[in-house]
Amino acid sequence: WRPVLTQWLRDAAGRQRQRARAEATRPKTVLVRRDRGLGDVLFALSAAYQLKCEQPRTRIEFVTLARHAPWVAWFGFVDKVHLSVPPGTYDRSLDYERALDYNSPGDRCQWMGKQAGVEVSALVSPPEVPARLVAKVKRLLARIKGKRLLALAPCGSRSTLVRSLSLEQLRSAVAGVRSEDAVVLLCEEAIGGVAAPNLL
């Protein structure tokens, strides 16, 4: 009976090693979430991209708000974009919506990278923009006839004074732009009380 038991133990150990190898080589799925803040979504994408570079077989799915979902989908390394947390289980979840420390004075991009277990040294490269939007930008640039175009993002996602300009500061900033330049305000909501001849 000893030879039989020995062979059984060897077979069991072999099956266990096979399962371990299969698990080690199985593509992992990571769910990344960041709903708000254009910059924070970009930081989260940068962390996810670095993770993808270091673990190419990893599947990246991203959860964000509807207003960000279209441009997040432009990034080829993102396999799927959700508007809410999907049901089911993932090998790993990076929830930057709940875990983000808004009072942290450090670099948020690097902080998000650390949560993912990677070191982020640069922002993710720009994606390929759809042709229809490229055409729209060309029409906009044609309107300003060679002027410099200044894009100003005056408001933080939570409209805090630390990360946002006050209305008076914004008026002053727009008024201080040279008349031969054009200005675009990047904001999720319309900003009233700001007017200038070169404000597009």
Stockholm file with secondary structure:
# STOCKHOLM 1.0

chainA/1-200         WRPVLTQWLRDAAGRQRQRARAEATRPKTVLVRRDRGLGDVLFALSAAYQLKCEQPRTRIEFVTLARHAPWVAWFGFVDKVHLSVPPGTYDRSLDYERALDYNSPGDRCQWMGKQAGVEVSALVSPPEVPARLVAKVKRLLARIKGKRLLALAPCGSRSTLVRSLSLEQLRSAVAGVRSEDAVVLLCEEAIGGVAAPNLL
#=GR chainA/1-200 SS CHHHHHHHHHHHHHHHHHHHHHHHHSCCEEEEECCSCHHHHHHHHHHHHHHHHHSTTCEEEEECCTTTHHHHTTSTTCCEEESSCCSSCCSEEEETTTSCCTTCCSCHHHHHHHHHTSCCCSCCCCCCCCHHHHHHHHHHHHHHTTCCEEEECCCCTTCCTTTSCCHHHHHHHHHTSCTTSEEEECCSSCCTTCCCTTBC
#=GC SS_cons         CHHHHHHHHHHHHHHHHHHHHHHHHSCCEEEEECCSCHHHHHHHHHHHHHHHHHSTTCEEEEECCTTTHHHHTTSTTCCEEESSCCSSCCSEEEETTTSCCTTCCSCHHHHHHHHHTSCCCSCCCCCCCCHHHHHHHHHHHHHHTTCCEEEECCCCTTCCTTTSCCHHHHHHHHHTSCTTSEEEECCSSCCTTCCCTTBC
//
